[in-house]
Structures are given as C-alpha cells and as structure tokens.
C-alpha cells in the first residue's frame, strides 16, 4: 500500500486537489461551470445565486482506491432574500496523519433578473506535512453565469485572480485558471455539458459530460476529460429532501477514484 501511495505522489499527474468537484459534477466529467447547485461553491459559485432553500452536504473520495490518500468536504448554502446567497465550503485532501491540503471557501453570489449571476469567492489554503512543512495563503475567485433562455447556460470562471502562490520550498501550488462552461438542456430528462479550462502552468483541459434523469428520481451521469485523460461515471438518487450521489473517475494508469456525496435541503 505504501509503495502504491508513493507511486501516485511521485508520478507527474495533476490530481486536481485544489479544484475538487463533488459527485454530481464529478460524474459528468468534472464539469459544472454552467450548472446551478449547492456544489457550485467550489466550481463556479455564481451557480449558487438562485438557491431556493438552505442546503447542507458532505462528500468523501478515496483516490485511486487507497483509503489513505483521500478528500473529505462539506458544503453549506444559504439563500438571502432578494440579495443572492452565501456559501461555505471546507475541503481536506491528503494522507491521514502525514499530509494535509486544507481549503476553505466563503462565497457570495447575486442574481440579476434571473438571467445573469455573479460571484466572488474568498479562499483560505493551508498545506501541512507533519514535522516538515506548514504554509498558508489566501486567494480570490470571480464567477459569472448567463442564462440564454430556458435550455442554455454559459458559465465563466477566473480562479485565483490574485495569482497567489505558496512559498518556493512548498511542494504544492495554487492553480490560476480561466474557464468557460456550457450547459444544454436537450429536454427535461437529458442534458449535456462542456467546460474548457486554461491553467497557466498545465495548459488546456477540455471536459464534457452527459446526464439522463428518470422521473426526476434517478440521474445517470457520464463524462470524460482531456488533461489528464480520464473517464467518469455516476448515479444520483433523490428522495424527499435528500439527494445521494455516487461517482467515480477512471484514470488510464492509476485506476478508479470513487466518491460519495449526501445533501439535504431544509
């Protein structure tokens, strides 16, 4: 097990710990820039602007089927009458009792006429390796979402607008990204998404996904991304105020990374 973890950490593959997406977005190829959800908090927070009720959610993901290398996250979204919504997110990625990459998000989103939404996210980052490294930093993100009719959404994101970095001797970095996303609702049961990210150090990453809903209870998802090449799949179940989602990424060299998420609407 230790050998496998060391191989994962040393392999030059972007694990996207800083841009973790919850299971509903993860199952659709890690897309979500043009979607509207509680989980927009860490994707494009402008998708939180029209939240109708308070939502609370938690997620868990063991990366590449190793229970030691994992991500845990929690989200809270609260609508504010006539002035938008606020959201809180906290996420921890790392190896238990060895390393930790902690990210906290405080976001505010505002809708204008139900057509155009904007958001600003204040983020706190802390990277810690036991008895070795302890560094922290702050960054800001800007987001926007445009509804082009009832079937088409366009999302825009500028992540880390402050170009924040950790100290030079810290073996972790904060990506600076410009991204655009597209959501097309073909019908009430079928939708397509495409997100294009430009990361200043890693280049372009194209992601696409599809979702199929049956009776607004079961949602089937699939997707793919280009950099690195990965495939995704997932399923969501809605029951009363609960929503349970399961997803997994399939890396061509490292295997699968399943994830579960549970949300409740008050």
ChimeraX attribute file (.defattr): number of C-alpha atoms within 10 A of each C-alpha:
attribute: neighborCount
match mode: 1-to-1
recipient: residues
	/A:1	9
	/A:2	9
	/A:3	7
	/A:4	11
	/A:5	17
	/A:6	10
	/A:7	12
	/A:8	17
	/A:9	12
	/A:10	8
	/A:11	11
	/A:12	8
	/A:13	12
	/A:14	11
	/A:15	13
	/A:16	10
	/A:17	18
	/A:18	19
	/A:19	13
	/A:20	20
	/A:21	23
	/A:22	32
	/A:23	29
	/A:24	29
	/A:25	28
	/A:26	27
	/A:27	31
	/A:28	31
	/A:29	31
	/A:30	30
	/A:31	29
	/A:32	31
	/A:33	32
	/A:34	30
	/A:35	25
	/A:36	20
	/A:37	21
	/A:38	27
	/A:39	29
	/A:40	24
	/A:41	29
	/A:42	28
	/A:43	25
	/A:44	34
	/A:45	37
	/A:46	35
	/A:47	30
	/A:48	31
	/A:49	32
	/A:50	21
	/A:51	20
	/A:52	16
	/A:53	12
	/A:54	17
	/A:55	21
	/A:56	20
	/A:57	21
	/A:58	19
	/A:59	21
	/A:60	20
	/A:61	25
	/A:62	19
	/A:63	24
	/A:64	21
	/A:65	14
	/A:66	16
	/A:67	14
	/A:68	16
	/A:69	20
	/A:70	21
	/A:71	22
	/A:72	20
	/A:73	21
	/A:74	20
	/A:75	23
	/A:76	20
	/A:77	27
	/A:78	21
	/A:79	21
	/A:80	18
	/A:81	8
	/A:82	10
	/A:83	14
	/A:84	22
	/A:85	26
	/A:86	24
	/A:87	26
	/A:88	21
	/A:89	22
	/A:90	19
	/A:91	23
	/A:92	23
	/A:93	22
	/A:94	21
	/A:95	17
	/A:96	11
	/A:97	9
	/A:98	13
	/A:99	19
	/A:100	21
	/A:101	20
	/A:102	21
	/A:103	22
	/A:104	21
	/A:105	21
	/A:106	19
	/A:107	26
	/A:108	24
	/A:109	28
	/A:110	25
	/A:111	23
	/A:112	14
	/A:113	7
	/A:114	11
	/A:115	13
	/A:116	18
	/A:117	23
	/A:118	24
	/A:119	25
	/A:120	21
	/A:121	26
	/A:122	16
	/A:123	20
	/A:124	16
	/A:125	19
	/A:126	16
	/A:127	22
	/A:128	18
	/A:129	17
	/A:130	10
	/A:131	8
	/A:132	9
	/A:133	12
	/A:134	14
	/A:135	15
	/A:136	15
	/A:137	15
	/A:138	18
	/A:139	19
	/A:140	19
	/A:141	23
	/A:142	21
	/A:143	24
	/A:144	25
	/A:145	29
	/A:146	21
	/A:147	16
	/A:148	12
	/A:149	8
	/A:150	9
	/A:151	13
	/A:152	17
	/A:153	22
	/A:154	21
	/A:155	27
	/A:156	23
	/A:157	26
	/A:158	20
	/A:159	23
	/A:160	21
	/A:161	14
	/A:162	12
	/A:163	13
	/A:164	15
	/A:165	17
	/A:166	17
	/A:167	13
	/A:168	8
	/A:169	8
	/A:170	15
	/A:171	10
	/A:172	16
	/A:173	13
	/A:174	18
	/A:175	18
	/A:176	20
	/A:177	20
	/A:178	19
	/A:179	20
	/A:180	21
	/A:181	24
	/A:182	22
	/A:183	24
	/A:184	19
	/A:185	16
	/A:186	11
	/A:187	10
	/A:188	12
	/A:189	13
	/A:190	16
	/A:191	18
	/A:192	20
	/A:193	27
	/A:194	25
	/A:195	24
	/A:196	20
	/A:197	21
	/A:198	16
	/A:199	15
	/A:200	11
	/A:201	9
	/A:202	14
	/A:203	10
	/A:204	16
	/A:205	16
	/A:206	20
	/A:207	24
	/A:208	24
	/A:209	26
	/A:210	22
	/A:211	23
	/A:212	17
	/A:213	18
	/A:214	12
	/A:215	8
	/A:216	13
	/A:217	12
	/A:218	16
	/A:219	19
	/A:220	21
	/A:221	26
	/A:222	24
	/A:223	25
	/A:224	25
	/A:225	22
	/A:226	14
	/A:227	15
	/A:228	16
	/A:229	14
	/A:230	19
	/A:231	23
	/A:232	25
	/A:233	24
	/A:234	25
	/A:235	22
	/A:236	23
	/A:237	17
	/A:238	15
	/A:239	11
	/A:240	8
	/A:241	10
	/A:242	15
	/A:243	18
	/A:244	19
	/A:245	24
	/A:246	24
	/A:247	26
	/A:248	25
	/A:249	27
	/A:250	17
	/A:251	15
	/A:252	11
	/A:253	11
	/A:254	15
	/A:255	14
	/A:256	19
	/A:257	18
	/A:258	22
	/A:259	25
	/A:260	21
	/A:261	21
	/A:262	19
	/A:263	21
	/A:264	17
	/A:265	15
	/A:266	11
